[in-house]
Amino acid sequence: MTQQEVILKVENLYKHFPIKKGIIFSKEVGRVHAVDGISFNIYDGETLGLVGESGCGKSTAGRTILQLHRPTSGSVWFQGEDLSKLRGEKLRIQRREMQMIFQDPYASLNPRMTVSQIISEPMEIHNLYAGQAQLRKARVAELLELVGLNPAFASRYPHEFSGGQRQRIGVARALALEPKLIVCDEPISALDVSIQAQVVNLLEDLQEELGLTYLFIAHDLSMVRHISDRVAVMYLGIIVELADRNALYKQPMHPYTKALLSAVPFPDPFVEETRKRIILEGDVPSPVNPPSGCRFRTRCSYAQPICTAEQPEFREVVSGHFVACHFAEQLQNDTPV
């Protein structure tokens, strides 16, 4: 992993969705705090894993970074430019450098388009190989071969493929413009377990061959540990912990991270039998009205009065290990889960 050049810098990013009441004279009655002030860097050539429970804001964060959702506030710096301030043609030019692999390979491919049309559509939008049909056709064949599919499949339709093959088509489409950053939005969650490993191995091979940078969004902690260089843990719209994957899994410092890791099955039955499982009580609070102070305090066994009064700062406790918890130092020496 190269940690010299920051390719993506997210600063205090917010994305709120208004809740409106009424049809003719609609008025805003509340807001969904989907992403509520997250900050992190992604270095050139690395994979940053973003994990958390369903509904914590992971996918919204990825879409907001790519400006598919315009941020409520904050900034997203990509290769030195603030994407949140770009409009029109300038933003379109930057989008050639960043692409997305969507979660559902069934819903993300147009059933009325052939594989060739799906993969070549980004080239058409960005005027690549304009008037050069043979070159575009050759590029589609090259991309299909790159993701492990037969170039002869170019004339087929999405319904003729399995889930894993469809996701490979989605990967080929994401590579069509030779991007530097790819946001992988839970790209394996809709696939069979046997196929998940094949797709992850493909992503790793492509990263090594093409020098790609990934933001890998998932809820499978075991897979995230396998593919990621660093891991960020998200809860109710905020990042509560970010660290190198080995440091995070060996010595988590946030109570939420400890609870998540305690739920990951261990392959040794004797170790699994003696492990302590942390059961979180209560439900995840509503993002419409998140708790004051620490977001996790309503389910945390370590919560104190300060957790209600003050939101913990997202700070660097040890080198490269960031935690948003008032008691991170005390939990650092707690027994690893």
Protein Blocks (a to p, Z undefined) as FASTA:
>chain_A
ZZkbcfbdcehiacdddddedjklgcdfbdcdfbgoiaddddehiacddeddehilpmmm
mmmmnomaccfbdcddeehiafklgghjlmmmmmmmpccddfblmlmpcfkbcfklmmmm
mmmmnopaihilklmmmmmmmmmmmnopafklmmpcfklpcfklmmmmmmmmmmmnopab
dcdehkllmpcfklmmmmmmmmmmmmmmnopacddddfbfklmmmmpmbdcddeehiafb
dcdfklmmmmccbfklmmmmmmpccfblklmmmpccdddedjdddfklgcehjfklmmcc
kbcfklmmpccddddfbghiacddfklmmmmmpccZZ
